[in-house]
Amino acid sequence: MRILMLLGSPHRDGSSNLLAESFARGAREAGNDVESFDVAHSMIGPCRGCDACGMAGPCVQRDDMAGLKGRIMDADMLVFVTPLYYFGFSAQMKLMIDRFYSFNGELMSSRKRAVLIAAAWNSDDWTMRDLSAHYDTLCRYLGFRDAGRVLGTGCGTVGMTSRTGFPDEAYRLGLSLKN
């Protein structure tokens, strides 16, 4: 299976990317092809709402989303990796998701699988509720099949995250994805 991890953290060596690395290790051991794209450090502008694409592309913007679209469409699975910022996706991840508009129909018919990996400082039981609801709605709308999620609470720093069971959970989720 071709897995594309979409990294939405501005911290390259942060907690969410630590969880993503654990997931990728397990997924590779299970025989999958895993690729990463650093959404947070790419040049991706916000959707302008101009509707020039007509939801079928191409987008009028000339930025890194043009090349990312092909990688997204070639993947069998998308892994959304994000820190929890104010109870939702990071702004960088949300910019990329909004740009799905220009190839919405293609995505809806692609029947992709999806995974959510998130890290949050907070560890209250409600911490990931709104992010999970957004992810569920995104999957429902685009016809993606949820293949699992790792919702790392109490993962404010790499040190904190390393002391939790979430890296092992991410590894096991990746390992469970048989090619």
C-alpha positions in Angstrom: 0.0 0.0 0.0 1.2 3.5 -0.8 0.9 5.7 2.4 1.4 9.4 2.3 2.0 11.1 5.6 1.0 14.8 5.6 3.1 16.5 8.3 1.3 19.6 9.7 3.6 20.6 12.5 5.8 23.7 12.4 8.1 21.8 14.8 10.0 19.3 12.6 11.3 17.5 15.7 8.1 17.8 17.8 5.7 15.4 19.4 3.3 14.8 16.5 6.2 14.0 14.1 7.7 11.6 16.8 4.3 9.8 16.7 4.4 9.9 12.8 7.9 8.3 12.8 6.7 5.5 15.0 3.7 4.9 12.8 5.9 4.9 9.6 8.4 2.4 11.2 5.5 0.0 11.8 3.9 0.6 8.4 7.2 -0.1 6.6 7.8 -3.3 8.7 4.3 -4.4 7.5 5.5 -4.0 3.9 4.0 -0.7 3.0 5.6 2.1 1.0 5.6 5.2 3.3 6.3 8.7 2.1 6.1 12.0 4.0 5.3 15.5 2.8 6.1 18.4 5.1 2.9 20.5 4.7 3.9 23.0 7.5 7.2 24.0 5.7 5.8 24.1 2.2 4.5 27.1 0.3 0.8 26.5 0.3 -1.5 29.5 0.2 -5.1 29.5 1.4 -8.0 28.7 -0.9 -9.1 32.1 -2.4 -12.7 30.9 -2.9 -12.5 32.1 -6.5 -14.1 28.9 -7.8 -11.9 29.2 -11.0 -11.2 25.5 -10.5 -14.8 24.5 -10.4 -13.9 21.8 -7.9 -12.1 20.0 -10.7 -8.9 22.0 -11.1 -6.5 23.3 -11.9 -6.1 25.8 -9.1 -5.1 29.2 -10.2 -2.4 29.4 -7.5 1.1 28.3 -8.4 2.5 26.9 -5.2 3.5 23.5 -3.6 0.0 22.2 -3.7 0.3 21.6 -7.4 2.9 18.9 -6.9 1.3 17.6 -3.7 -2.0 16.9 -5.5 -0.4 14.2 -7.6 1.2 12.6 -4.6 -2.1 12.6 -2.8 -3.9 11.1 -5.7 -1.2 8.4 -6.1 -1.5 7.3 -2.4 -3.8 4.6 -1.2 -3.8 6.1 2.3 -3.4 9.6 3.7 -2.1 10.1 7.3 -3.0 13.5 8.7 -0.3 14.3 11.3 -0.9 17.5 13.4 -0.3 19.0 16.7 -3.6 20.1 18.4 -3.8 23.9 18.1 -6.9 25.3 19.8 -8.7 22.0 19.5 -8.3 21.6 15.8 -5.8 20.9 13.0 -2.8 23.2 12.8 -3.3 26.2 10.5 -0.8 24.7 8.1 -2.8 21.5 7.8 -6.1 23.3 7.5 -4.7 25.4 4.6 -3.8 22.2 2.7 -7.2 20.6 3.5 -9.0 23.7 2.2 -7.1 23.4 -1.0 -8.7 19.9 -1.6 -11.5 22.0 -3.1 -9.7 22.2 -6.5 -9.8 18.4 -6.9 -12.7 17.5 -4.6 -14.5 15.2 -7.1 -11.3 13.2 -7.7 -10.8 12.8 -3.9 -14.4 11.8 -3.4 -14.1 9.0 -5.9 -10.7 7.8 -4.8 -11.9 5.6 -1.9 -8.8 6.3 0.1 -8.1 5.1 3.6 -7.1 7.7 6.2 -5.4 7.9 9.6 -5.3 10.7 12.1 -2.2 11.2 14.3 -2.3 14.1 16.7 -0.4 15.3 19.7 -1.7 17.7 22.4 -0.3 19.1 25.6 -3.6 18.9 27.4 -4.8 15.5 28.7 -8.4 16.2 29.6 -10.8 13.6 28.3 -12.4 16.1 26.0 -9.2 17.4 24.5 -9.4 15.6 21.1 -13.2 15.7 20.7 -13.5 18.6 18.2 -10.4 17.5 16.1 -11.9 13.9 16.0 -15.2 15.3 14.9 -13.6 17.4 12.1 -11.6 14.4 10.9 -14.7 12.2 11.0 -16.7 14.7 8.9 -13.8 15.1 6.5 -13.7 11.3 6.0 -17.4 11.0 5.6 -17.6 13.9 3.1 -14.7 12.7 1.0 -15.6 9.0 1.2 -12.3 8.1 3.0 -12.3 5.0 5.2 -10.9 5.6 8.7 -8.1 3.1 9.3 -7.4 4.4 12.9 -6.1 7.2 14.9 -3.6 8.0 17.6 -4.7 10.9 19.8 -1.7 11.6 21.9 -2.8 13.6 25.0 -0.3 14.8 27.5 2.3 15.0 24.6 3.3 18.6 24.9 7.0 18.0 24.4 9.0 15.2 22.9 10.2 14.2 26.3 6.6 14.0 27.6 5.5 12.1 24.5 8.4 9.6 24.8 7.2 8.7 28.3 3.7 7.9 27.2 2.4 4.8 25.4 1.4 6.8 22.3 4.6 6.1 20.3 4.0 2.4 20.8 0.3 2.8 19.9 1.4 4.6 16.7 3.9 1.9 15.8 1.3 -0.9 16.4 -1.2 1.0 14.2 1.3 1.2 11.4 2.2 -2.4 11.8 -1.4 -3.4 11.6 -1.7 -2.1 8.0 -0.9 -5.1 6.1 0.1 -4.4 2.5 
